[in-house]
Amino acid sequence: MDARSSLSVEQREAAVAWFEKGIADTATAGLLGVARQPVGRLYQRWKIHGRGALVTKPKQVYSFEVKLALVERFIAGETALDLATEAGLSSPLLLERWVREYRRDGVDALRPKPKGRPRNPETPPSAEVPELERLRQENERLRAEVAYLGKARALGAHQRR
């Protein structure tokens, strides 16, 4: 189950029960009195995983080669649902996102990206900055602080007149 879904656990279970009876997503959304979009996403997952759509599985990382092969097959004409079922993707929407990124940015869009916040090349960690440079930066900061305080003091004196 997707923790971000607007459907409650009971609504998801009821929706899967309706799916198993042969009722599609639009009618199920009407029966439950909820928006069609989250029911439609659940329906897509249900078509792939059956009742397993109700179970949260750990996030899986797919290799560049697998992504590229699936994207190329999708572009060649195979359906996202068939490919997602075959590859065990959580949803056909994942494959569609890969295809959008591939079309927008090329092959490199499918490569793994570094995790975390990128380093700022202009400010190396303080241990790497030589002592003299660190003292110059501190001196510059203190001069700016003194200038600011002087202007604030002068402005306060001017307003009191």
Secondary structure, DSSP 8 states (H G I E B T S, - for coil): --TT-SS-HHHHHHHHHHHHTT--HHHHHHHHTS-HHHHHHHHHHHHHHGGGGGS--------HHHHHHHHHHHHHT--HHHHHHHHT-S-HHHHHHHHHHHHHH-GGGGS----S----TTS--GGGS-HHHHHHHHHHHHHHHHHHHHHHHHHHHHHH-
